[in-house]
Amino acid sequence: MNQAKTVFENHLSFAKGLDQKDSLKKYRELFHFPKDSKGNHLIYLCGNSLGLQPKSAKSYIDQELDDWARLGVEGHFHAKHPWMPYHEILTQKMAGVVNAKPVEVVVMNSLTVNLHLMMVSFYRPTMLKNKIVIEQNAFPSDQYAVKSQIHFHGYSLENSLLEISPEPNENWIRTENILKIIEEQGDSIALLLLGGVNYYTGQAFQMKLITEAAHKKNILVGFDLAHAAGNIELRLHDWNVDFAVWCSYKYLNSGPGGIAGCFVHEHFAMDGEMPRFAGWWGHRKETRFSMPSSFSPINGAEGWQLSNPPILTMASLKASLDIFDEAGMENLCNKSRLLTGFMEFLLDDLQNSSIEIITPKDPEQRGAQLSIRVKNSNKELFTGLIKKGVICDWREPDVIRAAPVPLYNSFEDVFLFVDALKKAGV
Ligand SMILES: *Cc1c(COP(=O)(O)O)cnc(C)c1O
């Protein structure tokens, strides 16, 4: 399917026709959909917030519960999937999702924890170079993390925090403005930290271009990929990104509070001298259990691990990554462009001046999410949608975020969502 060749039509049978032609349609059957009291599937467009449960997750978790019951501590070595190296069996597939070398990727901790650990290594402010650039409307946790790091190093937000925002009356940040800040203030900037996809507007940043420009000014570059991993095509290694962090419970369907991902570019990952906060799980495997008192890190992103990781949440992540691996990120991204394009077409076709899509129109600058501003609306609209069987997401003051996820959403879902919006009196 190719969006350039697809002329959309605004009726249900057209949506159903696209579903029939969809080569990924079988994956929908692999997920549990929330249902209403009568047992009907709800229209779930909230995979950017919490991905649906793969039906296989239960058996993956049961396997580990059974092995724990059967083997106790011996499960570390004799479980079907031994727990000692369990995280390693996730690495290859997780690296495939973000296009990195396996040695650059590890699953560990949760997202904000990883963000702090990475800033410990990559934010090393000096008198002359101590600023961090972030989006003004970055996710609050990222703002708190960044601001606390600046304070921790004894600098002030007035001098060391540089927030970028859209131009007045515009919805997303112009790439040229990011490049301009790098050009003009680069000498005093230590770190650039952006969301790969902004959680509010759905804008996907031009990561390759931005990373190149920042490196010319000796600025280190990190991305928070919470809304990008499993959503858009990433090439972390090739783009020379210095580090990245992401959670796995949004597009990657690992379940609430699931274990997070972390990328450290090979340049740094193989450098045992990189400053870091250390824990025993990051220590070289050959001598970890002889419990030496001095720390010697594993080569690669694994050298940033602190603790032995939670097997049960890794099991549900494994269930989902196995599906991603089979479906293929490229195929998913192709369907995603079409699915989101269809939603955009239907919204435009409402020809309703109180609706404004605040996500970029360029398919290269967005993923699966459209953020829809409904002027003069309030949360009642959102409550009305829930009553019509739609689960999406409401952000104050007037924005609905809807994410048609290519792995399990259908063109019919998209049609029914826009229809529900119309019937909710927009
Ligand atoms: C979802 C999200 C988070 C959540 O952080 P946790 O540490 O997983 O609770 C943080 N930052 C961004 C950009 C997010 O989208």
The ligand as a MOL file (V3000), in Angstrom:
LIG
                    3D

  0  0  0     0  0            999 V3000
M  V30 BEGIN CTAB
M  V30 COUNTS 15 15 0 0 0
M  V30 BEGIN ATOM
M  V30 1 C 5.5070 8.5860 28.9230 0
M  V30 2 C 6.6290 9.5180 29.0940 0
M  V30 3 C 7.3730 9.5540 30.2790 0
M  V30 4 C 7.0060 8.6980 31.4670 0
M  V30 5 O 8.1280 8.4210 32.2440 0
M  V30 6 P 8.2450 7.1190 33.1690 0
M  V30 7 O 9.5590 7.2740 33.7950 0
M  V30 8 O 8.1130 5.9200 32.2700 0
M  V30 9 O 7.0950 7.1580 34.1430 0
M  V30 10 C 8.4510 10.4220 30.3460 0
M  V30 11 N 8.7760 11.2140 29.2960 0
M  V30 12 C 8.0800 11.2030 28.1400 0
M  V30 13 C 8.4910 12.0880 27.0020 0
M  V30 14 C 6.9780 10.3650 28.0040 0
M  V30 15 O 6.2700 10.3800 26.8850 0
M  V30 END ATOM
M  V30 BEGIN BOND
M  V30 1 1 1 2
M  V30 2 1 2 3
M  V30 3 2 2 14
M  V30 4 1 3 4
M  V30 5 2 3 10
M  V30 6 1 4 5
M  V30 7 1 5 6
M  V30 8 2 6 7
M  V30 9 1 6 8
M  V30 10 1 6 9
M  V30 11 1 10 11
M  V30 12 2 11 12
M  V30 13 1 12 13
M  V30 14 1 12 14
M  V30 15 1 14 15
M  V30 END BOND
M  V30 END CTAB
M  END
